[in-house]
Amino acid sequence: MAEGSDPTSSRVKIDMDPNSTLTEFFTNCDDYLLFQLTKCYQDRLEQAIEEGVEGLAHMLISEDHLSGQENQKVSELVEKGNRAGSSKLLLNLVMEKGSQARKVMWKSFVKMHHSLRKLGTILREIQERGPDPINYMKVGQELSEIPSHLKDLQQKHKETLRLQTETLSVNTILIKEKVKIFQLVDRYTELTVISNVRDRTLVEHELLARGQHHEEWREKHLRRELEKIRTDQLFQSSFSQRKSKSGNSAAVSGVPGIGKTTMVQKIVYDWATGKIYPNFQFVFSFKFRDLNTINCRINLRNLILDQHPYFGNILRALWKNPEGLLFIFDGLDEFKDRIDFADNRRKTEPQFMCTDPECWCEVSDIVYSLIQHKLLPGCSVLVTSRPTALHLLEKAKISVWAEILGFVGDERKEYFNKFFEDQAVAAAVFKHVEENEILYTMCYNPSYCWILGLSLGPFFTQRDRKQHRVPKTITQLYSYYIYNILKNHGREIENPRDMLLKLGEMAYTGVSKKKIVFRNGDLIEYNLQPSQFLSGFLMELLERDDSAQSVVYTFPHLTIQEFVSALTQFLTPDPRDIGKLLSEAHSEEDGRFEIFLRFVAGLSSPQSARPLQEFLGPFLHQTTCRVIDWVKEKVEGQIGGTQTETGKRKLLNTFHYLFESQNKALAQNTVGSAEALSFSRLGLTPIDCAVLSHIIGLCDTIKHLDLRQCSIQCEGLKRLGPILHKCQELSLCDNKVGDSGVKLLSEALRNPECKIQKLDLNGNDLSDSCAEDLASALSTDQLLENLHLDHNNMVDSGVKVLSAALRNPDCKIQLLGLEDNVLTDSCAKDLASALETNRSLVYLHLGYTKLGDSGVNWLSVAVKNPNCKIQELSLDKNDLTDSCAEDLVSALCRKRSLRTLNLDSNSFTDQCVPALCRLIQNCRSLEWISLWGNQFSPNGVRQLKSLRGSRRGLTVRVLTLQSVNNAASLKS
């Protein structure tokens, strides 16, 4: 089972509502329609029922549509962990059995859908699309017969596209082989694509876009909550979110470097080789980067002929069957013209809408009109974009939204296996990456895998490289990337320092202006000339122009541009006011300089500077000192300003500077004076957690670490593992760390140097599976005083294990919170035994459980024991009635230690008011009692109110059931 998943998810809940609309629909559905519906949704159904395959099989058996032998085969696959295979097998068995089996299966889906989210989504779609799904099922599915006179042209077009897309060019930064050519099918690694998009207005830097959002959605995918979609399903009607008879448009989102362009190349290649989209007769693919060179009006006909002149006058024949056409537009975020699909905000007025492929208009109008199905209605369109530009499509007629999550699980390892020919090197590099939390988290993105491969490979292939110098920070990684370029290309240039200085100045201007594409004019402005070194450092791209081909330059990745921008600050002979430059960059709110600043801080480290100085000469010492002073100033100014989310975010970013600098003395001098760190309610990524771990590890002063509601999950907690034992107070509530996270925490608690006294694990999806680990820690750790386990999924068996640990003489727990867990009276005897034995336990919170009268009777017996020192007891919302009141009051009246008692939201009536009054009068230590939400009459409330003069300092909270909004508080 995936970490953090619901342990009861495989126990399917049954909705016995035979009168539902869907049940009637499937009961009355004719055989052919049901067969078509099943075929249409089969791929999605296989995913949807994975977690409920046992329940579906049981229903089919009960209706005599599945034999015991067939069920055995399904069960064997489940037991082997192959749920995907088990669901596929079960669906295939049903499809072979005929119409009655299919009817039973679909009616079973209706009963199961409350427990299986993806199944519910499919049923809602069927319900929303009306009683006759035949129409939408056919959209994009039928094969259109291509006229004979177009067959030769189609073959020529496919052959052209195959030749254009069958190879993949990869920069190697090696002088002998600057670019390696691979067969696409040999190099391509499948990416995880989900049939939905996260926040469409999300603005993410590619290096920052890993962590919380990516990890959270990756975990959801692993828990089978997200639907995975293959590229050949992008125009499948069952994934479509809108009905359209005029064609389909699909949008695929992904952060930079995630593989959008390579995915488009693979789609075109697969179509050209007949593997996907047989329903499309012709596919035309455009890059927005190429379209930017068109500075005049043009029509769709010439747009196609410019790339494929062999179509000539035959294009008019293609316009007659737009359903057979697919247009692909890659990189909407790179388009120079804004396309806003809300008509009133478009650059071009609606009356200039392009509706004819021969009509001359702006490129933006052609793209707009194709997506909106105003031009060639019936054709299909695929658009790719970074998340930053995705909001432009919000008003567009998009049928299918998808997002590339990148590499998941073993896909990362597969990339390195394909990257290195020597599998021993591949294994060694991946092992290093896997063991380094910073580098491993980057590996969801193919671009970072490429940089990692280029930078780390030499350490495992060259004997003279020392293993202990393998990069550990991102700055060190990029330093070695540039080092390898200099090593392989440095001899081509007389003065590489001067060349990098000029290049860095141009790169910095680009970062400041959000510019990633440079032309010859830009190079000339910075006294640069295209050279062998530059072509090894920059990728040359051919852009098409009306008159001639123009060359443009772009860094292989934005982060490389940012690194070179940072590097130039240490090379310039005139450092100017580097502090002012850094402060101005830091003041930009949109994050454009965030990675640049991390690199600048990192280059102040000797470990990062050393390899580069071998070729570039010494870095300016004055600059290094000023950078360190600037980081010191930022930390000192922000360490106490974490009251707001902005303050926390700023401090976290500054910690990243500290981490990249690897400056132990700087960290100790700045953070060493702090006793508390709070990042509560700020989403933290695994990389953020690794940075925190590093900083806190250098300072022994942090007593309280507050990470409430930071979404760190088990992955983040693992990164924090080495420093957890150093804190006295650890607040981790609402982080979904799960049982596996508790295993990590128990290791910290058992550490002989552990200082933890207070541990808050409220709301962390904990079950009884973690009880043994907690019990082991409780029996060992003699400093732990407060343990909050409220709002989890602990059951009686888990509490029994904990109770045994509480009885251990070495256990010093004073507060135990078990509110809102799945507890019944079955665990009360064990808790009572712990209360009788443990003299330190004074605060016990058992609210919102199901102890009931019998459970409280057990506790009452324990409370009478002189060894019990209870001061605070919470029993709110426990299904208590008057039956247990006498025993409870009798026990508590004798307790001279009891100060607080919570009996809210139970079923006490006036019958127990005399007993409660006796408790209030006789328990002289009692300071606060709450009785809200019980069934007292106004007369009962008056009796309790009459005690207001009984003694000073007593608070009694009570109200009638009929007056929930009029709470009465008596204080005397």
Stockholm file with secondary structure:
# STOCKHOLM 1.0

chainA/1-972         MAEGSDPTSSRVKIDMDPNSTLTEFFTNCDDYLLFQLTKCYQDRLEQAIEEGVEGLAHMLISEDHLSGQENQKVSELVEKGNRAGSSKLLLNLVMEKGSQARKVMWKSFVKMHHSLRKLGTILREIQERGPDPINYMKVGQELSEIPSHLKDLQQKHKETLRLQTETLSVNTILIKEKVKIFQLVDRYTELTVISNVRDRTLVEHELLARGQHHEEWREKHLRRELEKIRTDQLFQSSFSQRKSKSGNSAAVSGVPGIGKTTMVQKIVYDWATGKIYPNFQFVFSFKFRDLNTINCRINLRNLILDQHPYFGNILRALWKNPEGLLFIFDGLDEFKDRIDFADNRRKTEPQFMCTDPECWCEVSDIVYSLIQHKLLPGCSVLVTSRPTALHLLEKAKISVWAEILGFVGDERKEYFNKFFEDQAVAAAVFKHVEENEILYTMCYNPSYCWILGLSLGPFFTQRDRKQHRVPKTITQLYSYYIYNILKNHGREIENPRDMLLKLGEMAYTGVSKKKIVFRNGDLIEYNLQPSQFLSGFLMELLERDDSAQSVVYTFPHLTIQEFVSALTQFLTPDPRDIGKLLSEAHSEEDGRFEIFLRFVAGLSSPQSARPLQEFLGPFLHQTTCRVIDWVKEKVEGQIGGTQTETGKRKLLNTFHYLFESQNKALAQNTVGSAEALSFSRLGLTPIDCAVLSHIIGLCDTIKHLDLRQCSIQCEGLKRLGPILHKCQELSLCDNKVGDSGVKLLSEALRNPECKIQKLDLNGNDLSDSCAEDLASALSTDQLLENLHLDHNNMVDSGVKVLSAALRNPDCKIQLLGLEDNVLTDSCAKDLASALETNRSLVYLHLGYTKLGDSGVNWLSVAVKNPNCKIQELSLDKNDLTDSCAEDLVSALCRKRSLRTLNLDSNSFTDQCVPALCRLIQNCRSLEWISLWGNQFSPNGVRQLKSLRGSRRGLTVRVLTLQSVNNAASLKS
#=GR chainA/1-972 SS CCTTCCTTTTSCCCCCCTTCHHHHHHHHCCHHHHHHHHHHHHHHHHHHTGGGHHHHHHHHHHTTCSCHHHHHHHHHHHHTTCHHHHHHHHHHHHHHHCHHHHHHHHHHHHHHTTTCHHHHHHHHHHHHTCSCTHHHHHTTTSCCCCCHHHHHHHHHHHHHHHHHHSEEEEECCCSSCSEEEEEHHHHCCCCEEESSCSCTTCCCCTTTSSHHHHHHHHHHHHTTCSCBCCGGGTTCGGGCSSCCSSCCEEEEECCTTSSHHHHHHHHHHHHHTTSSCTTCSEEEEEEHHHHTTCCSCBCHHHHHHHHCGGGGGGHHHHHTCGGGEEEEEECGGGCSSCCCSSGGGCSSCGGGCCCCTTCCBCHHHHHHHHHTTSSSTTCEEEEEECGGGGGGGTTSCCSEEEEEEECCTHHHHHHHHHHCSSHHHHHHHHHHHHHCHHHHHHTTSHHHHHHHHHHHHHHHHCTTSCGGGSCCSHHHHHHHHHHHHHHHHGGGCSCHHHHHHHHHHHHHHHHHTTCCCEEHHHHHHTTCCCCHHHHHHSEEEEECCSSSCEEEEECSSHHHHHHHHHHHHHHCSCCCCHHHHHHHHHHCTTCTTHHHHHHHHHHTSHHHHHHHHHHHCCCCHHHHHHHHHHHHHHHHHHTTCCSSHHHHHHHHHHHHHHHHHTCHHHHHHHHTTCSEEECTTSCCCHHHHHHHHHHHHHCSCCCEEECTTCCCHHHHHHHHGGGGGGCSEEECCSSCCHHHHHHHHHHHHHSTTCCCCEEECTTSCCBGGGHHHHHHHHHHCSSCCEEECCSSBCBHHHHHHHHHHHTSTTCCCCEEECTTSBCBGGGHHHHHHHHHHCSSCCEEECCSSBCHHHHHHHHHHHHHSTTCCCCEEECCSSCCCGGGHHHHHHHHHTCSSCCEEECTTSCCCGGGHHHHHHHHHHCTTCCEEEETTSCCCHHHHHHHHGGGGSCTTCEEEECCGGGTTSCEEEEC
#=GC SS_cons         CCTTCCTTTTSCCCCCCTTCHHHHHHHHCCHHHHHHHHHHHHHHHHHHTGGGHHHHHHHHHHTTCSCHHHHHHHHHHHHTTCHHHHHHHHHHHHHHHCHHHHHHHHHHHHHHTTTCHHHHHHHHHHHHTCSCTHHHHHTTTSCCCCCHHHHHHHHHHHHHHHHHHSEEEEECCCSSCSEEEEEHHHHCCCCEEESSCSCTTCCCCTTTSSHHHHHHHHHHHHTTCSCBCCGGGTTCGGGCSSCCSSCCEEEEECCTTSSHHHHHHHHHHHHHTTSSCTTCSEEEEEEHHHHTTCCSCBCHHHHHHHHCGGGGGGHHHHHTCGGGEEEEEECGGGCSSCCCSSGGGCSSCGGGCCCCTTCCBCHHHHHHHHHTTSSSTTCEEEEEECGGGGGGGTTSCCSEEEEEEECCTHHHHHHHHHHCSSHHHHHHHHHHHHHCHHHHHHTTSHHHHHHHHHHHHHHHHCTTSCGGGSCCSHHHHHHHHHHHHHHHHGGGCSCHHHHHHHHHHHHHHHHHTTCCCEEHHHHHHTTCCCCHHHHHHSEEEEECCSSSCEEEEECSSHHHHHHHHHHHHHHCSCCCCHHHHHHHHHHCTTCTTHHHHHHHHHHTSHHHHHHHHHHHCCCCHHHHHHHHHHHHHHHHHHTTCCSSHHHHHHHHHHHHHHHHHTCHHHHHHHHTTCSEEECTTSCCCHHHHHHHHHHHHHCSCCCEEECTTCCCHHHHHHHHGGGGGGCSEEECCSSCCHHHHHHHHHHHHHSTTCCCCEEECTTSCCBGGGHHHHHHHHHHCSSCCEEECCSSBCBHHHHHHHHHHHTSTTCCCCEEECTTSBCBGGGHHHHHHHHHHCSSCCEEECCSSBCHHHHHHHHHHHHHSTTCCCCEEECCSSCCCGGGHHHHHHHHHTCSSCCEEECTTSCCCGGGHHHHHHHHHHCTTCCEEEETTSCCCHHHHHHHHGGGGSCTTCEEEECCGGGTTSCEEEEC
//
